[in-house]
């Protein structure tokens, strides 16, 4: 009897620890929203509304929206499976409780995407996503390697060199998707592969670098930004070129549409770079995120947003560059 009571007490304690963990995550997220100048409740409402609007727009405008949803969900799940993070959970909670926490987290992350897929009649993909989210709770991944992978880029600027080494495995997948798209005569899948390259490229510019690396440029803010945009254009085009050439070669009648998506990808990349330096030296936060989300829903807004972010970036960089 005493043993049974001890087990029940331990189960209650474990449950409380897990609740405290998720409560802590909630409080940390709310604090970040508060630091961004938003009431947390309003921030959560805007986040949900943005997720719904962007998702509906993607399904309305593209035939590869379900692939985009899967890629987004899986990228978050893989990020949550980073080995340093999972080892920390094991140290604090032990192997069994850490796995329960990871399963719960993964299901919470994948559930909105799963519901979205099922709502749009992609039931098989929804079931696959939910199954993979549970399976990934048992695995950890190393996202950074000590080996210096050769890259086709110069060391300076550093964004593409560092970013490519951390995400190199994605590019063979996009090239394979392009091959599959051509094989099954599905141009939309090929367009998705091309936009995925741009999506990965713009993640290289999310985090702000140390102020010293900006200060070390002996140039004006305008020339600094022009250099960043030029380098990003050149290197992202180099990565997307195999997809772009293949699609135009096999779908010459759709060359205008393919080039239009190529330019949209470049424009979003430019916007992210300018948005990064408009908030510099702080990280991009909710205000920038909301503006960019509006552009995803209505891309023509980019034409107004680019000069807006550019002017803010020049003002921020004036403190470091002259």
Secondary structure, DSSP 8 states (H G I E B T S, - for coil): -HHHHHHHHHHHHHHHHHHHHHHHHHHHHHHHHHHTT--HHHHHHHHHHHHHHHHHHHHHH-S-HHHHHHHHHHHHHHHHTBHHHHHHHHHHH-HHHHHHHHHHHHHHHHHHHHHHHHHTT-HHHHHHHHHHHHHHTT--B----SS----SS-SSS-HHHHHHHHHHHHHHHHHHHHHHHHHTT-HHHHHHHHHHHHHHHHHTTSS---HHHHHT--S-HHHHHHHHHHHHHHHHHHHHHHHHHHHHHH-GGGHHHHHHHHHHHHHHHHHHHHHHHHSTTS---HHHHHHHHHHHHSGGGHHHHHHHHHHHHHHHHTTT--
